[in-house]
């Protein structure tokens, strides 16, 4: 379909559009929404990228978050971390065999609870304030409800926030 639009008068931004603020630190009820098994930029490994959505009602309902799990990489530590995090996620989702995941589709449409932190983004990525989110812990919805209030986003105490926001020494 022809649209004939002259866009020469549109001012371009140096920041990608669609950037939205990082989620506040806290626990969020989420669900796997989509997966993609991709090659690393260097071409020497593979990672599983999982799109997650927030299920909690409120301002972050249906908000997307992405996590990547290094599964093939020349850096053995990156693979160890990726596999451990993937098993934690599968366990939190109630996967019947978290020690053996045959297909990434097994990680879709299953609810879990995640501890999300806001941290300084690297390499110019992140929101307008320079922050991005990362998940540091996964729990089942049932476990989280049994040890705390309902699985709505619960703020992280102020003394922990300072620890969570700084740079880290992760090998990737």
Order of alpha helices (4+ residues) and beta strands (2+ residues): beta-beta-beta-alpha-beta-beta-alpha-alpha
